């Protein structure tokens, strides 16, 4: 929907209902999406550039304010997109505009920095524990990470070195991998 200030990005809303009044003025009942910077907590490091929050803020607007159609994907479907277009957004949280609360209020965290996943940031997966890591948190550049054929995090590579130095029989990778999950709710 068209903002009053043309320097701002368009507002995004889900159309709930379309109706005409007695003068044939078409109105739309919408449920607003908020951008992270429009929420009480503001934009955080893990918020994606195309991330929106579905709010509990409803409104009635003139149909003339509609600029076009966009697609707000689930977080899971967005991360599977081959190409993200200008009209593609994603939503993983519902936002209560009056209180600033989110649903869900906890999400999985990754890497040693314990941040939720941001689909805009490259992450590498450890072949040992299967957890995901930011290259910068592992002392690598993005270019270095893109060249990797195999990756073991520092915990798994030190475990791997210790196992090799014990002169033990080879163990299958499924037994060798750590079994305790590294993902934690935050």
Rosetta constraint file for C-alpha pairs under 8 A:
AtomPair CA 1 CA 10 HARMONIC 5.43 0.50
AtomPair CA 1 CA 11 HARMONIC 4.87 0.50
AtomPair CA 1 CA 12 HARMONIC 6.07 0.50
AtomPair CA 1 CA 13 HARMONIC 7.34 0.50
AtomPair CA 1 CA 65 HARMONIC 5.41 0.50
AtomPair CA 1 CA 66 HARMONIC 4.52 0.50
AtomPair CA 1 CA 67 HARMONIC 5.32 0.50
AtomPair CA 1 CA 68 HARMONIC 7.42 0.50
AtomPair CA 2 CA 6 HARMONIC 7.92 0.50
AtomPair CA 2 CA 10 HARMONIC 5.30 0.50
AtomPair CA 2 CA 11 HARMONIC 6.40 0.50
AtomPair CA 2 CA 65 HARMONIC 5.41 0.50
AtomPair CA 2 CA 66 HARMONIC 6.34 0.50
AtomPair CA 2 CA 67 HARMONIC 6.00 0.50
AtomPair CA 3 CA 8 HARMONIC 6.64 0.50
AtomPair CA 3 CA 9 HARMONIC 7.30 0.50
AtomPair CA 3 CA 10 HARMONIC 5.65 0.50
AtomPair CA 3 CA 11 HARMONIC 6.30 0.50
AtomPair CA 11 CA 32 HARMONIC 7.93 0.50
AtomPair CA 11 CA 33 HARMONIC 7.64 0.50
AtomPair CA 12 CA 32 HARMONIC 6.33 0.50
AtomPair CA 12 CA 33 HARMONIC 5.52 0.50
AtomPair CA 12 CA 34 HARMONIC 7.54 0.50
AtomPair CA 13 CA 30 HARMONIC 5.81 0.50
AtomPair CA 13 CA 31 HARMONIC 5.41 0.50
AtomPair CA 13 CA 32 HARMONIC 4.27 0.50
AtomPair CA 13 CA 33 HARMONIC 5.32 0.50
AtomPair CA 14 CA 30 HARMONIC 5.42 0.50
AtomPair CA 14 CA 31 HARMONIC 5.15 0.50
AtomPair CA 14 CA 32 HARMONIC 6.38 0.50
AtomPair CA 14 CA 33 HARMONIC 7.46 0.50
AtomPair CA 15 CA 28 HARMONIC 6.55 0.50
AtomPair CA 15 CA 29 HARMONIC 6.06 0.50
AtomPair CA 15 CA 30 HARMONIC 4.53 0.50
AtomPair CA 15 CA 31 HARMONIC 6.58 0.50
AtomPair CA 16 CA 28 HARMONIC 7.36 0.50
AtomPair CA 16 CA 29 HARMONIC 5.44 0.50
AtomPair CA 16 CA 30 HARMONIC 5.29 0.50
AtomPair CA 16 CA 31 HARMONIC 6.78 0.50
AtomPair CA 17 CA 28 HARMONIC 5.68 0.50
AtomPair CA 17 CA 29 HARMONIC 5.02 0.50
AtomPair CA 17 CA 30 HARMONIC 7.11 0.50
AtomPair CA 18 CA 26 HARMONIC 7.06 0.50
AtomPair CA 18 CA 27 HARMONIC 5.92 0.50
AtomPair CA 18 CA 28 HARMONIC 4.53 0.50
AtomPair CA 18 CA 29 HARMONIC 6.39 0.50
AtomPair CA 19 CA 26 HARMONIC 5.66 0.50
AtomPair CA 19 CA 27 HARMONIC 5.42 0.50
AtomPair CA 19 CA 28 HARMONIC 6.37 0.50
AtomPair CA 20 CA 24 HARMONIC 5.02 0.50
AtomPair CA 20 CA 25 HARMONIC 5.25 0.50
AtomPair CA 20 CA 26 HARMONIC 4.24 0.50
AtomPair CA 20 CA 27 HARMONIC 5.93 0.50
AtomPair CA 21 CA 25 HARMONIC 5.47 0.50
AtomPair CA 21 CA 26 HARMONIC 6.61 0.50
AtomPair CA 21 CA 27 HARMONIC 7.58 0.50
AtomPair CA 25 CA 62 HARMONIC 7.63 0.50
AtomPair CA 26 CA 62 HARMONIC 6.22 0.50
AtomPair CA 26 CA 63 HARMONIC 5.60 0.50
AtomPair CA 27 CA 60 HARMONIC 6.50 0.50
AtomPair CA 27 CA 61 HARMONIC 5.58 0.50
AtomPair CA 27 CA 62 HARMONIC 4.58 0.50
AtomPair CA 27 CA 63 HARMONIC 5.20 0.50
AtomPair CA 28 CA 60 HARMONIC 5.54 0.50
AtomPair CA 28 CA 61 HARMONIC 5.36 0.50
AtomPair CA 28 CA 62 HARMONIC 6.19 0.50
AtomPair CA 28 CA 63 HARMONIC 5.77 0.50
AtomPair CA 29 CA 58 HARMONIC 7.09 0.50
AtomPair CA 29 CA 59 HARMONIC 5.72 0.50
AtomPair CA 29 CA 60 HARMONIC 4.42 0.50
AtomPair CA 29 CA 61 HARMONIC 6.53 0.50
AtomPair CA 30 CA 58 HARMONIC 5.60 0.50
AtomPair CA 30 CA 59 HARMONIC 5.39 0.50
AtomPair CA 30 CA 60 HARMONIC 6.17 0.50
AtomPair CA 30 CA 61 HARMONIC 7.46 0.50
AtomPair CA 31 CA 54 HARMONIC 7.54 0.50
AtomPair CA 31 CA 55 HARMONIC 6.77 0.50
AtomPair CA 31 CA 56 HARMONIC 6.85 0.50
AtomPair CA 31 CA 57 HARMONIC 5.85 0.50
AtomPair CA 31 CA 58 HARMONIC 4.48 0.50
AtomPair CA 31 CA 59 HARMONIC 6.55 0.50
AtomPair CA 32 CA 54 HARMONIC 6.47 0.50
AtomPair CA 32 CA 55 HARMONIC 5.73 0.50
AtomPair CA 32 CA 56 HARMONIC 7.43 0.50
AtomPair CA 32 CA 57 HARMONIC 5.76 0.50
AtomPair CA 32 CA 58 HARMONIC 6.26 0.50
AtomPair CA 32 CA 59 HARMONIC 7.67 0.50
AtomPair CA 33 CA 52 HARMONIC 5.86 0.50
AtomPair CA 33 CA 53 HARMONIC 5.22 0.50
AtomPair CA 33 CA 54 HARMONIC 4.50 0.50
AtomPair CA 33 CA 55 HARMONIC 5.55 0.50
AtomPair CA 34 CA 38 HARMONIC 5.93 0.50
AtomPair CA 34 CA 39 HARMONIC 6.68 0.50
AtomPair CA 34 CA 52 HARMONIC 5.55 0.50
AtomPair CA 34 CA 53 HARMONIC 5.05 0.50
AtomPair CA 34 CA 54 HARMONIC 6.52 0.50
AtomPair CA 34 CA 55 HARMONIC 6.58 0.50
AtomPair CA 34 CA 95 HARMONIC 7.90 0.50
AtomPair CA 35 CA 39 HARMONIC 6.84 0.50
AtomPair CA 35 CA 51 HARMONIC 6.68 0.50
AtomPair CA 35 CA 52 HARMONIC 4.86 0.50
AtomPair CA 35 CA 53 HARMONIC 6.32 0.50
AtomPair CA 36 CA 41 HARMONIC 7.72 0.50
AtomPair CA 36 CA 42 HARMONIC 5.41 0.50
AtomPair CA 36 CA 43 HARMONIC 4.62 0.50
AtomPair CA 36 CA 44 HARMONIC 7.53 0.50
AtomPair CA 36 CA 47 HARMONIC 7.13 0.50
AtomPair CA 36 CA 51 HARMONIC 7.23 0.50
AtomPair CA 36 CA 52 HARMONIC 6.59 0.50
AtomPair CA 36 CA 53 HARMONIC 7.16 0.50
AtomPair CA 37 CA 41 HARMONIC 7.70 0.50
AtomPair CA 37 CA 42 HARMONIC 4.30 0.50
AtomPair CA 37 CA 43 HARMONIC 4.60 0.50
AtomPair CA 38 CA 42 HARMONIC 6.33 0.50
AtomPair CA 38 CA 43 HARMONIC 7.99 0.50
AtomPair CA 39 CA 43 HARMONIC 7.74 0.50
AtomPair CA 39 CA 97 HARMONIC 7.37 0.50
AtomPair CA 39 CA 100 HARMONIC 6.73 0.50
AtomPair CA 40 CA 100 HARMONIC 5.40 0.50
AtomPair CA 41 CA 100 HARMONIC 7.21 0.50
AtomPair CA 43 CA 47 HARMONIC 6.49 0.50
AtomPair CA 46 CA 115 HARMONIC 6.64 0.50
AtomPair CA 46 CA 116 HARMONIC 5.89 0.50
AtomPair CA 46 CA 117 HARMONIC 6.23 0.50
AtomPair CA 46 CA 118 HARMONIC 4.84 0.50
AtomPair CA 47 CA 51 HARMONIC 6.30 0.50
AtomPair CA 47 CA 118 HARMONIC 5.92 0.50
AtomPair CA 48 CA 118 HARMONIC 5.43 0.50
AtomPair CA 48 CA 119 HARMONIC 6.19 0.50
AtomPair CA 48 CA 120 HARMONIC 5.85 0.50
AtomPair CA 49 CA 120 HARMONIC 7.16 0.50
AtomPair CA 50 CA 88 HARMONIC 7.34 0.50
AtomPair CA 50 CA 89 HARMONIC 4.85 0.50
AtomPair CA 50 CA 90 HARMONIC 6.23 0.50
AtomPair CA 51 CA 89 HARMONIC 5.97 0.50
AtomPair CA 51 CA 90 HARMONIC 5.10 0.50
AtomPair CA 51 CA 91 HARMONIC 5.81 0.50
AtomPair CA 51 CA 92 HARMONIC 7.97 0.50
AtomPair CA 52 CA 89 HARMONIC 6.91 0.50
AtomPair CA 52 CA 90 HARMONIC 6.03 0.50
AtomPair CA 52 CA 91 HARMONIC 5.10 0.50
AtomPair CA 52 CA 92 HARMONIC 7.80 0.50
AtomPair CA 52 CA 93 HARMONIC 7.89 0.50
AtomPair CA 53 CA 91 HARMONIC 5.59 0.50
AtomPair CA 53 CA 92 HARMONIC 7.00 0.50
AtomPair CA 53 CA 93 HARMONIC 5.35 0.50
AtomPair CA 53 CA 94 HARMONIC 5.40 0.50
AtomPair CA 53 CA 95 HARMONIC 5.75 0.50
AtomPair CA 54 CA 91 HARMONIC 6.86 0.50
AtomPair CA 54 CA 93 HARMONIC 6.63 0.50
AtomPair CA 54 CA 94 HARMONIC 4.71 0.50
AtomPair CA 54 CA 95 HARMONIC 5.84 0.50
AtomPair CA 55 CA 94 HARMONIC 5.66 0.50
AtomPair CA 55 CA 95 HARMONIC 4.52 0.50
AtomPair CA 55 CA 96 HARMONIC 5.71 0.50
AtomPair CA 55 CA 97 HARMONIC 6.28 0.50
AtomPair CA 56 CA 94 HARMONIC 7.79 0.50
AtomPair CA 56 CA 95 HARMONIC 6.61 0.50
AtomPair CA 56 CA 96 HARMONIC 5.52 0.50
AtomPair CA 56 CA 97 HARMONIC 6.41 0.50
AtomPair CA 57 CA 96 HARMONIC 7.71 0.50
AtomPair CA 57 CA 97 HARMONIC 6.48 0.50
AtomPair CA 61 CA 65 HARMONIC 7.17 0.50
AtomPair CA 62 CA 66 HARMONIC 7.92 0.50
AtomPair CA 69 CA 87 HARMONIC 7.46 0.50
AtomPair CA 70 CA 87 HARMONIC 4.62 0.50
AtomPair CA 70 CA 88 HARMONIC 6.16 0.50
AtomPair CA 70 CA 89 HARMONIC 7.63 0.50
AtomPair CA 71 CA 87 HARMONIC 6.12 0.50
AtomPair CA 71 CA 88 HARMONIC 5.11 0.50
AtomPair CA 71 CA 89 HARMONIC 6.15 0.50
AtomPair CA 72 CA 88 HARMONIC 6.11 0.50
AtomPair CA 72 CA 89 HARMONIC 4.64 0.50
AtomPair CA 72 CA 90 HARMONIC 4.92 0.50
AtomPair CA 72 CA 91 HARMONIC 6.56 0.50
AtomPair CA 73 CA 77 HARMONIC 6.00 0.50
AtomPair CA 73 CA 78 HARMONIC 5.53 0.50
AtomPair CA 73 CA 88 HARMONIC 7.21 0.50
AtomPair CA 73 CA 89 HARMONIC 6.05 0.50
AtomPair CA 73 CA 90 HARMONIC 4.56 0.50
AtomPair CA 73 CA 91 HARMONIC 6.37 0.50
AtomPair CA 74 CA 78 HARMONIC 6.08 0.50
AtomPair CA 74 CA 90 HARMONIC 5.59 0.50
AtomPair CA 74 CA 91 HARMONIC 5.50 0.50
AtomPair CA 74 CA 92 HARMONIC 6.35 0.50
AtomPair CA 75 CA 79 HARMONIC 6.31 0.50
AtomPair CA 75 CA 90 HARMONIC 5.53 0.50
AtomPair CA 75 CA 91 HARMONIC 5.69 0.50
AtomPair CA 75 CA 92 HARMONIC 5.30 0.50
AtomPair CA 76 CA 80 HARMONIC 6.73 0.50
AtomPair CA 77 CA 81 HARMONIC 6.64 0.50
AtomPair CA 78 CA 84 HARMONIC 7.98 0.50
AtomPair CA 78 CA 89 HARMONIC 7.55 0.50
AtomPair CA 78 CA 90 HARMONIC 6.07 0.50
AtomPair CA 79 CA 119 HARMONIC 6.44 0.50
AtomPair CA 84 CA 88 HARMONIC 6.02 0.50
AtomPair CA 93 CA 102 HARMONIC 6.20 0.50
AtomPair CA 93 CA 103 HARMONIC 5.53 0.50
AtomPair CA 93 CA 104 HARMONIC 6.21 0.50
AtomPair CA 94 CA 102 HARMONIC 5.61 0.50
AtomPair CA 94 CA 103 HARMONIC 5.10 0.50
AtomPair CA 94 CA 104 HARMONIC 7.28 0.50
AtomPair CA 95 CA 100 HARMONIC 6.63 0.50
AtomPair CA 95 CA 101 HARMONIC 5.90 0.50
AtomPair CA 95 CA 102 HARMONIC 4.76 0.50
AtomPair CA 95 CA 103 HARMONIC 6.62 0.50
AtomPair CA 96 CA 100 HARMONIC 5.41 0.50
AtomPair CA 96 CA 101 HARMONIC 5.21 0.50
AtomPair CA 96 CA 102 HARMONIC 6.35 0.50
AtomPair CA 97 CA 101 HARMONIC 7.44 0.50
AtomPair CA 101 CA 105 HARMONIC 7.54 0.50
AtomPair CA 106 CA 185 HARMONIC 5.90 0.50
AtomPair CA 106 CA 186 HARMONIC 5.22 0.50
AtomPair CA 107 CA 116 HARMONIC 6.57 0.50
AtomPair CA 107 CA 185 HARMONIC 5.55 0.50
AtomPair CA 107 CA 186 HARMONIC 6.04 0.50
AtomPair CA 108 CA 116 HARMONIC 5.91 0.50
AtomPair CA 108 CA 117 HARMONIC 7.85 0.50
AtomPair CA 108 CA 183 HARMONIC 5.96 0.50
AtomPair CA 108 CA 184 HARMONIC 5.70 0.50
AtomPair CA 108 CA 185 HARMONIC 4.92 0.50
AtomPair CA 108 CA 186 HARMONIC 6.71 0.50
AtomPair CA 109 CA 114 HARMONIC 5.00 0.50
AtomPair CA 109 CA 115 HARMONIC 4.85 0.50
AtomPair CA 109 CA 116 HARMONIC 4.30 0.50
AtomPair CA 109 CA 117 HARMONIC 6.76 0.50
AtomPair CA 109 CA 183 HARMONIC 5.70 0.50
AtomPair CA 109 CA 184 HARMONIC 5.76 0.50
AtomPair CA 109 CA 185 HARMONIC 6.39 0.50
AtomPair CA 109 CA 186 HARMONIC 6.81 0.50
AtomPair CA 110 CA 114 HARMONIC 5.02 0.50
AtomPair CA 110 CA 115 HARMONIC 5.57 0.50
AtomPair CA 110 CA 116 HARMONIC 6.04 0.50
AtomPair CA 110 CA 117 HARMONIC 6.73 0.50
AtomPair CA 110 CA 131 HARMONIC 6.88 0.50
AtomPair CA 110 CA 132 HARMONIC 5.87 0.50
AtomPair CA 110 CA 133 HARMONIC 6.64 0.50
AtomPair CA 110 CA 182 HARMONIC 7.50 0.50
AtomPair CA 110 CA 183 HARMONIC 5.98 0.50
AtomPair CA 110 CA 184 HARMONIC 7.79 0.50
AtomPair CA 111 CA 115 HARMONIC 6.89 0.50
AtomPair CA 111 CA 131 HARMONIC 7.01 0.50
AtomPair CA 111 CA 132 HARMONIC 5.60 0.50
AtomPair CA 111 CA 133 HARMONIC 4.31 0.50
AtomPair CA 111 CA 134 HARMONIC 6.45 0.50
AtomPair CA 111 CA 137 HARMONIC 7.59 0.50
AtomPair CA 112 CA 133 HARMONIC 7.11 0.50
AtomPair CA 112 CA 137 HARMONIC 7.06 0.50
AtomPair CA 113 CA 137 HARMONIC 7.12 0.50
AtomPair CA 121 CA 134 HARMONIC 7.63 0.50
AtomPair CA 122 CA 134 HARMONIC 6.53 0.50
AtomPair CA 122 CA 135 HARMONIC 7.49 0.50
AtomPair CA 122 CA 142 HARMONIC 7.36 0.50
AtomPair CA 123 CA 132 HARMONIC 5.95 0.50
AtomPair CA 123 CA 133 HARMONIC 5.16 0.50
AtomPair CA 123 CA 134 HARMONIC 4.67 0.50
AtomPair CA 123 CA 135 HARMONIC 6.42 0.50
AtomPair CA 124 CA 132 HARMONIC 5.46 0.50
AtomPair CA 124 CA 133 HARMONIC 5.27 0.50
AtomPair CA 124 CA 134 HARMONIC 6.47 0.50
AtomPair CA 124 CA 135 HARMONIC 6.84 0.50
AtomPair CA 124 CA 145 HARMONIC 7.08 0.50
AtomPair CA 124 CA 151 HARMONIC 7.41 0.50
AtomPair CA 125 CA 130 HARMONIC 5.75 0.50
AtomPair CA 125 CA 131 HARMONIC 5.66 0.50
AtomPair CA 125 CA 132 HARMONIC 4.40 0.50
AtomPair CA 125 CA 133 HARMONIC 6.33 0.50
AtomPair CA 125 CA 151 HARMONIC 6.86 0.50
AtomPair CA 125 CA 152 HARMONIC 7.95 0.50
AtomPair CA 126 CA 130 HARMONIC 4.87 0.50
AtomPair CA 126 CA 131 HARMONIC 5.64 0.50
AtomPair CA 126 CA 132 HARMONIC 6.35 0.50
AtomPair CA 126 CA 133 HARMONIC 7.65 0.50
AtomPair CA 126 CA 151 HARMONIC 5.28 0.50
AtomPair CA 126 CA 152 HARMONIC 4.73 0.50
AtomPair CA 126 CA 153 HARMONIC 5.62 0.50
AtomPair CA 126 CA 156 HARMONIC 8.00 0.50
AtomPair CA 127 CA 150 HARMONIC 7.11 0.50
AtomPair CA 127 CA 151 HARMONIC 6.03 0.50
AtomPair CA 127 CA 152 HARMONIC 5.74 0.50
AtomPair CA 128 CA 152 HARMONIC 6.12 0.50
AtomPair CA 128 CA 153 HARMONIC 7.72 0.50
AtomPair CA 128 CA 156 HARMONIC 5.88 0.50
AtomPair CA 128 CA 173 HARMONIC 7.65 0.50
AtomPair CA 128 CA 176 HARMONIC 7.56 0.50
AtomPair CA 128 CA 177 HARMONIC 4.83 0.50
AtomPair CA 128 CA 178 HARMONIC 6.77 0.50
AtomPair CA 129 CA 156 HARMONIC 6.94 0.50
AtomPair CA 129 CA 177 HARMONIC 5.53 0.50
AtomPair CA 129 CA 178 HARMONIC 5.29 0.50
AtomPair CA 129 CA 179 HARMONIC 7.35 0.50
AtomPair CA 129 CA 181 HARMONIC 7.76 0.50
AtomPair CA 129 CA 182 HARMONIC 7.85 0.50
AtomPair CA 131 CA 182 HARMONIC 6.46 0.50
AtomPair CA 131 CA 183 HARMONIC 7.44 0.50
AtomPair CA 133 CA 137 HARMONIC 6.96 0.50
AtomPair CA 133 CA 138 HARMONIC 7.15 0.50
AtomPair CA 134 CA 138 HARMONIC 6.64 0.50
AtomPair CA 135 CA 139 HARMONIC 6.37 0.50
AtomPair CA 135 CA 140 HARMONIC 4.87 0.50
AtomPair CA 135 CA 141 HARMONIC 5.96 0.50
AtomPair CA 135 CA 142 HARMONIC 6.03 0.50
AtomPair CA 135 CA 145 HARMONIC 6.20 0.50
AtomPair CA 136 CA 140 HARMONIC 5.20 0.50
AtomPair CA 136 CA 141 HARMONIC 6.03 0.50
AtomPair CA 136 CA 142 HARMONIC 7.47 0.50
AtomPair CA 138 CA 153 HARMONIC 7.60 0.50
AtomPair CA 138 CA 154 HARMONIC 7.96 0.50
AtomPair CA 140 CA 144 HARMONIC 5.98 0.50
AtomPair CA 140 CA 145 HARMONIC 6.51 0.50
AtomPair CA 141 CA 145 HARMONIC 6.32 0.50
AtomPair CA 142 CA 146 HARMONIC 6.20 0.50
AtomPair CA 143 CA 147 HARMONIC 6.54 0.50
AtomPair CA 144 CA 148 HARMONIC 6.65 0.50
AtomPair CA 152 CA 156 HARMONIC 5.76 0.50
AtomPair CA 152 CA 157 HARMONIC 5.47 0.50
AtomPair CA 153 CA 157 HARMONIC 5.97 0.50
AtomPair CA 154 CA 158 HARMONIC 6.07 0.50
AtomPair CA 155 CA 159 HARMONIC 6.29 0.50
AtomPair CA 156 CA 160 HARMONIC 5.97 0.50
AtomPair CA 156 CA 177 HARMONIC 7.80 0.50
AtomPair CA 156 CA 178 HARMONIC 7.82 0.50
AtomPair CA 157 CA 161 HARMONIC 6.16 0.50
AtomPair CA 158 CA 162 HARMONIC 6.18 0.50
AtomPair CA 159 CA 163 HARMONIC 6.18 0.50
AtomPair CA 160 CA 164 HARMONIC 6.26 0.50
AtomPair CA 161 CA 165 HARMONIC 6.26 0.50
AtomPair CA 162 CA 166 HARMONIC 6.53 0.50
AtomPair CA 163 CA 167 HARMONIC 7.40 0.50
AtomPair CA 163 CA 168 HARMONIC 7.04 0.50
AtomPair CA 164 CA 168 HARMONIC 7.03 0.50
AtomPair CA 171 CA 175 HARMONIC 6.55 0.50
AtomPair CA 171 CA 176 HARMONIC 6.19 0.50
AtomPair CA 172 CA 176 HARMONIC 6.22 0.50
AtomPair CA 173 CA 177 HARMONIC 5.98 0.50
